[in-house]
């Protein structure tokens, strides 16, 4: 805990029992999850397609970039040691 102290103040608190943390029942947990999911702004079909396309294009560009760098380094190493 961020408010823990040392020395005399800590020695005074050692004898005190900490209150037990209340557990959430599974039913309450499910109700809270459903309430939070209702707050989510879900993307429309068009937005979802756009986000997916942008993500796939980005991944393909990164794969091409890493493959190109790998190929260049491979040729450089082979020419250096052969």
Secondary structure as UniProt FT lines:
FT   TURN            2..3
FT   HELIX           8..13
FT   TURN            14..15
FT   HELIX           26..39
FT   HELIX           45..81
//
